[in-house]
């Protein structure tokens, strides 16, 4: 796959992830379980920590490209809420894993992999399109997390133009 296209996708995908990371970093402990919205099934689905987990879980799944056999790493579970909210440290570890996985997947993308069809109940995009879809999903929730922080007078949020260069 064209190196310039991969570099551009990574710079923007990574920037979305870095904005998401900033929200995690800036979130004070007292806001970790704050409700961002009311969820009719369970209020925890609308809490800051769960939105953070939800974002990473779907990022991980989309990078995998298939829900068949997918499970997030321990301690994360599928299909039900944990007894206690995931900690910020657990979410940060998962974030680091997902960011590394994303960078490796995008930098190693081949034409064949990019064209691979990824079937889900609601869509069947190519792997390449799925990563663009995922980037939009990450940015949506990064914006929600940052809005919540701003509404609670947390300062420090800023636009990230391109993925930060992080030593691996």
TORPA-4810 file (N, C-alpha, C, O; in nm, 3 decimals):
<nodes>
NODE_1_0.084_-0.117_0.000_0.000_0.000_0.000_0.089_0.124_0.000_0.199_0.122_0.055_X
NODE_2_0.041_0.228_-0.060_0.116_0.352_-0.074_0.160_0.406_0.063_0.077_0.423_0.153_X
NODE_3_0.287_0.433_0.077_0.344_0.479_0.205_0.287_0.614_0.248_0.264_0.636_0.367_X
NODE_4_0.264_0.704_0.152_0.209_0.835_0.187_0.067_0.821_0.244_0.032_0.889_0.340_X
NODE_5_-0.015_0.734_0.185_-0.151_0.713_0.237_-0.148_0.655_0.378_-0.222_0.699_0.465_X
NODE_6_-0.062_0.556_0.398_-0.052_0.495_0.532_-0.006_0.598_0.634_-0.058_0.604_0.745_X
NODE_7_0.094_0.679_0.597_0.145_0.780_0.690_0.036_0.881_0.725_0.022_0.920_0.841_X
NODE_8_-0.041_0.924_0.626_-0.148_1.020_0.651_-0.258_0.963_0.739_-0.307_1.030_0.829_X
NODE_9_-0.295_0.839_0.712_-0.398_0.776_0.796_-0.347_0.762_0.938_-0.420_0.790_1.033_X
NODE_10_-0.221_0.718_0.955_-0.169_0.703_1.091_-0.163_0.838_1.163_-0.200_0.847_1.280_X
NODE_11_-0.118_0.942_1.096_-0.107_1.073_1.161_-0.243_1.118_1.216_-0.250_1.176_1.324_X
NODE_12_-0.350_1.092_1.141_-0.482_1.135_1.186_-0.545_1.037_1.284_-0.610_1.079_1.380_X
NODE_13_-0.527_0.908_1.262_-0.578_0.808_1.356_-0.508_0.826_1.490_-0.572_0.827_1.595_X
NODE_14_-0.377_0.841_1.486_-0.300_0.861_1.608_-0.337_0.991_1.679_-0.338_0.997_1.802_X
NODE_15_-0.367_1.096_1.602_-0.408_1.223_1.662_-0.540_1.206_1.737_-0.557_1.260_1.846_X
NODE_16_-0.635_1.131_1.678_-0.761_1.104_1.747_-0.735_1.028_1.877_-0.794_1.059_1.980_X
NODE_17_-0.647_0.930_1.870_-0.614_0.854_1.991_-0.545_0.943_2.095_-0.571_0.930_2.214_X
NODE_18_-0.458_1.033_2.050_-0.388_1.121_2.143_-0.484_1.219_2.211_-0.466_1.252_2.328_X
NODE_19_-0.585_1.265_2.139_-0.686_1.352_2.201_-0.766_1.273_2.304_-0.801_1.326_2.410_X
NODE_20_-0.795_1.149_2.273_-0.863_1.060_2.368_-0.776_1.040_2.492_-0.825_1.047_2.605_X
NODE_21_-0.646_1.016_2.471_-0.553_0.999_2.582_-0.548_1.124_2.670_-0.544_1.114_2.792_X
NODE_22_-0.550_1.241_2.608_-0.548_1.365_2.685_-0.667_1.371_2.781_-0.653_1.414_2.895_X
NODE_23_-0.784_1.329_2.733_-0.903_1.329_2.819_-0.883_1.235_2.938_-0.921_1.267_3.051_X
NODE_24_-0.825_1.118_2.912_-0.798_1.024_3.022_-0.702_1.086_3.123_-0.724_1.078_3.244_X
NODE_25_-0.596_1.147_3.073_-0.494_1.206_3.158_-0.550_1.320_3.242_-0.517_1.333_3.360_X
NODE_26_-0.634_1.402_3.181_-0.687_1.519_3.250_-0.803_1.489_3.345_-0.838_1.572_3.428_X
NODE_27_-0.862_1.372_3.333_-0.979_1.340_3.415_-0.940_1.323_3.562_-0.864_1.232_3.596_X
NODE_28_-0.991_1.411_3.648_-0.962_1.393_3.791_-1.040_1.273_3.845_-1.145_1.237_3.792_X
NODE_29_-0.989_1.214_3.950_-1.050_1.094_4.006_-1.199_1.113_4.036_-1.278_1.021_4.018_X
NODE_30_-1.237_1.231_4.082_-1.377_1.253_4.120_-1.472_1.255_4.000_-1.594_1.246_4.018_X
NODE_31_-1.418_1.267_3.878_-1.504_1.264_3.759_-1.503_1.129_3.689_-1.577_1.111_3.592_X
NODE_32_-1.422_1.035_3.735_-1.408_0.906_3.667_-1.543_0.834_3.655_-1.567_0.765_3.556_X
NODE_33_-1.629_0.849_3.755_-1.759_0.782_3.751_-1.874_0.880_3.728_-1.990_0.845_3.750_X
NODE_34_-1.843_1.001_3.683_-1.950_1.096_3.657_-2.031_1.052_3.536_-1.977_0.999_3.439_X
NODE_35_-2.161_1.074_3.543_-2.250_1.039_3.432_-2.243_1.149_3.327_-2.268_1.266_3.356_X
NODE_36_-2.210_1.110_3.206_-2.207_1.204_3.094_-2.346_1.217_3.034_-2.380_1.320_2.977_X
NODE_37_-2.425_1.113_3.047_-2.565_1.113_3.005_-2.636_1.001_3.079_-2.572_0.914_3.139_X
NODE_38_-2.768_1.004_3.074_-2.848_0.900_3.139_-2.871_0.787_3.040_-2.917_0.808_2.928_X
NODE_39_-2.838_0.668_3.083_-2.863_0.550_3.001_-2.981_0.475_3.061_-2.981_0.446_3.181_X
NODE_40_-3.081_0.442_2.981_-3.201_0.377_3.036_-3.177_0.235_3.087_-3.253_0.187_3.172_X
NODE_41_-3.073_0.167_3.037_-3.047_0.030_3.081_-2.969_0.024_3.212_-3.000_-0.057_3.299_X
NODE_42_-2.870_0.108_3.225_-2.787_0.111_3.346_-2.708_0.242_3.342_-2.642_0.271_3.242_X
NODE_43_-2.714_0.318_3.448_-2.647_0.450_3.449_-2.497_0.440_3.423_-2.436_0.537_3.376_X
NODE_44_-2.437_0.326_3.454_-2.293_0.311_3.436_-2.252_0.318_3.289_-2.139_0.357_3.259_X
NODE_45_-2.341_0.281_3.198_-2.310_0.289_3.055_-2.283_0.433_3.010_-2.218_0.455_2.907_X
NODE_46_-2.331_0.529_3.084_-2.309_0.669_3.049_-2.198_0.736_3.129_-2.178_0.857_3.117_X
NODE_47_-2.126_0.660_3.209_-2.022_0.718_3.293_-1.889_0.729_3.217_-1.861_0.652_3.125_X
NODE_48_-1.809_0.825_3.259_-1.682_0.856_3.195_-1.598_0.730_3.174_-1.552_0.705_3.063_X
NODE_49_-1.578_0.651_3.278_-1.493_0.531_3.270_-1.545_0.433_3.165_-1.467_0.372_3.092_X
NODE_50_-1.679_0.417_3.159_-1.734_0.320_3.066_-1.720_0.367_2.922_-1.693_0.287_2.833_X
NODE_51_-1.740_0.496_2.898_-1.723_0.551_2.763_-1.578_0.530_2.719_-1.551_0.498_2.603_X
NODE_52_-1.484_0.549_2.812_-1.343_0.525_2.780_-1.321_0.378_2.744_-1.256_0.349_2.643_X
NODE_53_-1.373_0.287_2.825_-1.359_0.144_2.795_-1.425_0.109_2.662_-1.366_0.041_2.578_X
NODE_54_-1.548_0.156_2.643_-1.624_0.129_2.520_-1.543_0.171_2.397_-1.536_0.096_2.299_X
NODE_55_-1.483_0.288_2.402_-1.404_0.339_2.290_-1.289_0.245_2.258_-1.265_0.212_2.141_X
NODE_56_-1.218_0.203_2.360_-1.102_0.116_2.338_-1.141_-0.024_2.296_-1.073_-0.086_2.213_X
NODE_57_-1.247_-0.075_2.350_-1.293_-0.209_2.315_-1.329_-0.215_2.167_-1.294_-0.311_2.099_X
NODE_58_-1.399_-0.114_2.118_-1.436_-0.112_1.976_-1.314_-0.083_1.889_-1.303_-0.138_1.779_X
NODE_59_-1.224_0.000_1.936_-1.100_0.024_1.861_-1.024_-0.107_1.843_-0.980_-0.139_1.733_X
NODE_60_-1.010_-0.181_1.951_-0.941_-0.310_1.949_-1.010_-0.406_1.853_-0.945_-0.471_1.771_X
NODE_61_-1.143_-0.415_1.862_-1.219_-0.503_1.773_-1.200_-0.463_1.627_-1.176_-0.549_1.542_X
NODE_62_-1.211_-0.335_1.597_-1.199_-0.290_1.458_-1.057_-0.312_1.404_-1.040_-0.340_1.286_X
NODE_63_-0.959_-0.299_1.488_-0.822_-0.329_1.444_-0.805_-0.478_1.417_-0.728_-0.517_1.329_X
NODE_64_-0.876_-0.560_1.492_-0.874_-0.704_1.471_-0.944_-0.737_1.338_-0.901_-0.827_1.266_X
NODE_65_-1.051_-0.664_1.308_-1.120_-0.680_1.180_-1.233_-0.781_1.180_-1.297_-0.800_1.077_X
NODE_66_-1.258_-0.846_1.293_-1.365_-0.945_1.299_-1.407_-0.965_1.444_-1.323_-0.964_1.535_X
NODE_67_-1.535_-0.984_1.465_-1.583_-1.013_1.601_-1.571_-1.162_1.634_-1.586_-1.201_1.750_X
NODE_68_-1.545_-1.243_1.534_-1.531_-1.387_1.555_-1.410_-1.417_1.643_-1.295_-1.393_1.604_X
NODE_69_-1.437_-1.469_1.761_-1.330_-1.505_1.853_-1.268_-1.387_1.928_-1.174_-1.405_2.004_X
NODE_70_-1.320_-1.267_1.906_-1.261_-1.150_1.972_-1.298_-1.145_2.119_-1.414_-1.162_2.156_X
NODE_71_-1.199_-1.121_2.202_-1.219_-1.089_2.343_-1.115_-0.985_2.381_-0.999_-0.995_2.340_X
NODE_72_-1.155_-0.886_2.457_-1.055_-0.789_2.502_-0.964_-0.853_2.606_-0.998_-0.956_2.664_X
NODE_73_-0.849_-0.793_2.630_-0.757_-0.850_2.730_-0.814_-0.839_2.871_-0.895_-0.751_2.899_X
NODE_74_-0.770_-0.928_2.958_-0.809_-0.921_3.100_-0.760_-0.788_3.157_-0.653_-0.742_3.119_X
NODE_75_-0.833_-0.727_3.243_-0.950_-0.773_3.316_-1.083_-0.741_3.248_-1.189_-0.758_3.309_X
NODE_76_-1.080_-0.697_3.124_-1.201_-0.650_3.056_-1.288_-0.768_3.014_-1.239_-0.874_2.975_X
NODE_77_-1.420_-0.747_3.022_-1.515_-0.852_2.990_-1.615_-0.802_2.886_-1.641_-0.682_2.876_X
NODE_78_-1.668_-0.895_2.810_-1.770_-0.863_2.711_-1.907_-0.904_2.763_-1.920_-1.002_2.837_X
NODE_79_-2.009_-0.829_2.723_-2.145_-0.872_2.748_-2.206_-0.835_2.881_-2.326_-0.854_2.901_X
NODE_80_-2.128_-0.782_2.971_-2.183_-0.738_3.099_-2.088_-0.636_3.161_-1.972_-0.625_3.124_X
NODE_81_-2.142_-0.564_3.255_-2.061_-0.465_3.326_-1.980_-0.533_3.436_-2.026_-0.631_3.495_X
NODE_82_-1.861_-0.482_3.464_-1.785_-0.537_3.577_-1.851_-0.494_3.709_-1.930_-0.400_3.713_X
NODE_83_-1.816_-0.565_3.815_-1.871_-0.530_3.946_-1.829_-0.390_3.989_-1.908_-0.316_4.047_X
NODE_84_-1.705_-0.353_3.960_-1.652_-0.221_3.992_-1.607_-0.155_3.863_-1.566_-0.224_3.770_X
NODE_85_-1.612_-0.022_3.855_-1.562_0.045_3.735_-1.416_0.008_3.710_-1.338_-0.009_3.804_X
NODE_86_-1.379_-0.004_3.583_-1.239_-0.023_3.552_-1.162_0.099_3.601_-1.213_0.210_3.597_X
NODE_87_-1.041_0.077_3.646_-0.961_0.187_3.698_-0.898_0.267_3.584_-0.890_0.220_3.470_X
NODE_88_-0.855_0.385_3.617_-0.785_0.466_3.518_-0.657_0.396_3.472_-0.622_0.403_3.354_X
NODE_89_-0.588_0.331_3.562_-0.465_0.259_3.525_-0.496_0.145_3.429_-0.420_0.123_3.334_X
NODE_90_-0.604_0.072_3.451_-0.642_-0.036_3.359_-0.676_0.019_3.220_-0.635_-0.037_3.118_X
NODE_91_-0.749_0.127_3.219_-0.788_0.190_3.091_-0.664_0.244_3.021_-0.652_0.230_2.899_X
NODE_92_-0.572_0.305_3.095_-0.448_0.357_3.035_-0.364_0.244_2.972_-0.308_0.261_2.864_X
NODE_93_-0.357_0.132_3.040_-0.283_0.018_2.986_-0.349_-0.030_2.856_-0.280_-0.058_2.758_X
NODE_94_-0.480_-0.039_2.856_-0.552_-0.081_2.736_-0.533_0.021_2.624_-0.517_-0.015_2.508_X
NODE_95_-0.536_0.149_2.660_-0.511_0.254_2.561_-0.373_0.234_2.496_-0.361_0.236_2.374_X
NODE_96_-0.271_0.214_2.578_-0.135_0.196_2.525_-0.129_0.077_2.429_-0.067_0.084_2.323_X
NODE_97_-0.194_-0.032_2.466_-0.197_-0.151_2.381_-0.268_-0.121_2.248_-0.219_-0.159_2.142_X
NODE_98_-0.381_-0.053_2.255_-0.457_-0.021_2.134_-0.381_0.076_2.044_-0.382_0.061_1.922_X
NODE_99_-0.314_0.174_2.102_-0.240_0.270_2.020_-0.126_0.200_1.947_-0.104_0.223_1.828_X
NODE_100_-0.053_0.114_2.018_0.056_0.039_1.955_0.002_-0.053_1.846_0.062_-0.065_1.739_X
NODE_101_-0.109_-0.119_1.874_-0.171_-0.209_1.777_-0.215_-0.131_1.653_-0.196_-0.177_1.540_X
NODE_102_-0.272_-0.013_1.674_-0.318_0.070_1.562_-0.201_0.115_1.476_-0.206_0.105_1.354_X
NODE_103_-0.096_0.164_1.539_0.019_0.210_1.463_0.080_0.096_1.382_0.112_0.114_1.264_X
NODE_104_0.096_-0.019_1.443_0.153_-0.134_1.372_0.062_-0.178_1.258_0.110_-0.211_1.150_X
NODE_105_-0.068_-0.180_1.282_-0.163_-0.225_1.180_-0.163_-0.130_1.060_-0.163_-0.174_0.945_X
NODE_106_-0.162_-0.002_1.086_-0.166_0.096_0.977_-0.033_0.102_0.904_-0.030_0.104_0.781_X
NODE_107_0.076_0.103_0.978_0.208_0.108_0.913_0.237_-0.019_0.834_0.311_-0.014_0.735_X
NODE_108_0.181_-0.131_0.876_0.205_-0.257_0.807_0.098_-0.294_0.705_0.099_-0.405_0.651_X
NODE_109_0.007_-0.203_0.680_-0.105_-0.231_0.591_-0.060_-0.261_0.448_0.017_-0.186_0.388_X
NODE_110_-0.110_-0.370_0.396_-0.083_-0.407_0.257_-0.209_-0.381_0.175_-0.317_-0.365_0.232_X
NODE_111_-0.197_-0.378_0.044_-0.315_-0.361_-0.042_-0.415_-0.473_-0.017_-0.536_-0.449_-0.010_X
NODE_112_-0.365_-0.594_-0.003_-0.454_-0.709_0.020_-0.532_-0.692_0.151_-0.654_-0.712_0.153_X
NODE_113_-0.464_-0.657_0.260_-0.530_-0.638_0.389_-0.628_-0.520_0.382_-0.738_-0.529_0.436_X
NODE_114_-0.589_-0.413_0.317_-0.675_-0.295_0.306_-0.807_-0.329_0.237_-0.911_-0.273_0.272_X
NODE_115_-0.803_-0.420_0.140_-0.923_-0.456_0.064_-1.005_-0.569_0.127_-1.115_-0.600_0.081_X
NODE_116_-0.952_-0.629_0.232_-1.022_-0.739_0.300_-1.157_-0.690_0.351_-1.166_-0.584_0.413_X
NODE_117_-1.263_-0.768_0.326_-1.397_-0.733_0.373_-1.413_-0.779_0.517_-1.383_-0.894_0.551_X
NODE_118_-1.459_-0.689_0.601_-1.481_-0.717_0.744_-1.632_-0.716_0.768_-1.696_-0.611_0.760_X
NODE_119_-1.688_-0.831_0.798_-1.833_-0.843_0.811_-1.878_-0.829_0.956_-1.833_-0.900_1.046_X
NODE_120_-1.968_-0.735_0.975_-2.035_-0.715_1.103_-2.185_-0.713_1.074_-2.225_-0.702_0.958_X
NODE_121_-2.268_-0.724_1.176_-2.413_-0.727_1.157_-2.464_-0.602_1.085_-2.559_-0.611_1.007_X
NODE_122_-2.403_-0.488_1.109_-2.456_-0.361_1.058_-2.380_-0.307_0.937_-2.422_-0.206_0.880_X
NODE_123_-2.270_-0.370_0.898_-2.193_-0.322_0.783_-2.089_-0.426_0.742_-2.056_-0.517_0.818_X
NODE_124_-2.038_-0.409_0.621_-1.933_-0.497_0.571_-1.831_-0.414_0.492_-1.822_-0.426_0.370_X
NODE_125_-1.755_-0.330_0.564_-1.657_-0.244_0.495_-1.527_-0.318_0.465_-1.505_-0.430_0.512_X
NODE_126_-1.443_-0.254_0.388_-1.307_-0.304_0.374_-1.235_-0.274_0.506_-1.280_-0.190_0.584_X
NODE_127_-1.124_-0.342_0.528_-1.045_-0.316_0.649_-1.000_-0.169_0.652_-0.998_-0.107_0.758_X
NODE_128_-0.963_-0.116_0.535_-0.920_0.024_0.527_-1.033_0.118_0.571_-1.011_0.207_0.653_X
NODE_129_-1.152_0.097_0.516_-1.264_0.183_0.555_-1.297_0.166_0.703_-1.332_0.263_0.770_X
NODE_130_-1.285_0.044_0.754_-1.314_0.018_0.894_-1.223_0.100_0.986_-1.266_0.145_1.092_X
NODE_131_-1.099_0.121_0.945_-1.008_0.200_1.027_-1.047_0.348_1.024_-1.031_0.418_1.125_X
NODE_132_-1.098_0.396_0.912_-1.148_0.534_0.906_-1.273_0.548_0.993_-1.289_0.647_1.064_X
NODE_133_-1.359_0.449_0.987_-1.479_0.444_1.072_-1.438_0.447_1.219_-1.495_0.521_1.299_X
NODE_134_-1.338_0.365_1.254_-1.289_0.359_1.391_-1.232_0.493_1.436_-1.256_0.536_1.549_X
NODE_135_-1.159_0.559_1.347_-1.102_0.690_1.380_-1.215_0.789_1.415_-1.202_0.866_1.510_X
NODE_136_-1.323_0.786_1.338_-1.438_0.873_1.367_-1.498_0.840_1.502_-1.537_0.929_1.577_X
NODE_137_-1.506_0.710_1.535_-1.561_0.666_1.662_-1.475_0.715_1.779_-1.527_0.763_1.880_X
NODE_138_-1.345_0.702_1.765_-1.253_0.749_1.870_-1.269_0.899_1.890_-1.279_0.946_2.004_X
NODE_139_-1.272_0.974_1.781_-1.282_1.120_1.790_-1.415_1.162_1.852_-1.421_1.259_1.928_X
NODE_140_-1.524_1.090_1.818_-1.654_1.121_1.877_-1.647_1.113_2.029_-1.691_1.204_2.099_X
NODE_141_-1.593_1.003_2.079_-1.589_0.986_2.224_-1.482_1.073_2.290_-1.501_1.116_2.404_X
NODE_142_-1.373_1.099_2.223_-1.275_1.194_2.277_-1.341_1.331_2.296_-1.319_1.397_2.397_X
NODE_143_-1.421_1.371_2.200_-1.491_1.500_2.211_-1.590_1.499_2.327_-1.599_1.598_2.401_X
NODE_144_-1.663_1.390_2.345_-1.758_1.381_2.456_-1.686_1.387_2.590_-1.729_1.457_2.681_X
NODE_145_-1.576_1.313_2.602_-1.500_1.314_2.727_-1.445_1.454_2.755_-1.451_1.502_2.868_X
NODE_146_-1.392_1.518_2.652_-1.338_1.652_2.670_-1.446_1.755_2.701_-1.423_1.847_2.780_X
NODE_147_-1.564_1.740_2.641_-1.675_1.830_2.674_-1.713_1.815_2.821_-1.734_1.914_2.890_X
NODE_148_-1.721_1.692_2.867_-1.754_1.668_3.008_-1.650_1.731_3.099_-1.685_1.793_3.200_X
NODE_149_-1.523_1.716_3.064_-1.418_1.778_3.146_-1.434_1.930_3.146_-1.425_1.993_3.252_X
NODE_150_-1.457_1.988_3.032_-1.475_2.133_3.022_-1.594_2.181_3.103_-1.589_2.288_3.164_X
NODE_151_-1.702_2.105_3.104_-1.821_2.142_3.181_-1.795_2.137_3.331_-1.871_2.193_3.410_X
NODE_152_-1.688_2.069_3.371_-1.649_2.062_3.512_-1.523_2.146_3.540_-1.451_2.122_3.637_X
NODE_153_-1.499_2.242_3.453_-1.390_2.339_3.469_-1.250_2.278_3.470_-1.158_2.334_3.529_X
NODE_154_-1.235_2.163_3.405_-1.101_2.104_3.388_-1.038_2.172_3.268_-1.099_2.183_3.162_X
NODE_155_-0.917_2.218_3.285_-0.847_2.288_3.177_-0.737_2.200_3.120_-0.692_2.104_3.184_X
NODE_156_-0.694_2.233_2.999_-0.580_2.165_2.940_-0.609_2.094_2.809_-0.517_2.050_2.742_X
NODE_157_-0.737_2.083_2.771_-0.770_2.018_2.645_-0.720_2.104_2.530_-0.726_2.226_2.536_X
NODE_158_-0.672_2.038_2.426_-0.625_2.111_2.309_-0.634_2.019_2.189_-0.636_1.897_2.202_X
NODE_159_-0.640_2.080_2.073_-0.645_2.007_1.946_-0.511_1.942_1.920_-0.406_2.003_1.944_X
NODE_160_-0.512_1.820_1.872_-0.390_1.750_1.832_-0.395_1.737_1.681_-0.483_1.670_1.628_X
NODE_161_-0.303_1.801_1.611_-0.305_1.806_1.466_-0.258_1.675_1.402_-0.313_1.633_1.300_X
NODE_162_-0.158_1.612_1.461_-0.103_1.487_1.408_-0.061_1.400_1.525_-0.035_1.448_1.635_X
NODE_163_-0.056_1.270_1.499_-0.014_1.175_1.604_0.118_1.221_1.664_0.211_1.262_1.595_X
NODE_164_0.122_1.211_1.795_0.247_1.243_1.862_0.348_1.132_1.836_0.312_1.016_1.821_X
NODE_165_0.473_1.170_1.830_0.581_1.074_1.810_0.617_1.020_1.948_0.678_1.089_2.029_X
NODE_166_0.579_0.895_1.974_0.605_0.834_2.104_0.710_0.725_2.087_0.704_0.646_1.992_X
NODE_167_0.803_0.723_2.177_0.905_0.616_2.175_0.838_0.485_2.213_0.759_0.481_2.308_X
NODE_168_0.868_0.380_2.142_0.807_0.251_2.170_0.899_0.162_2.249_0.863_0.049_2.282_X
</nodes>
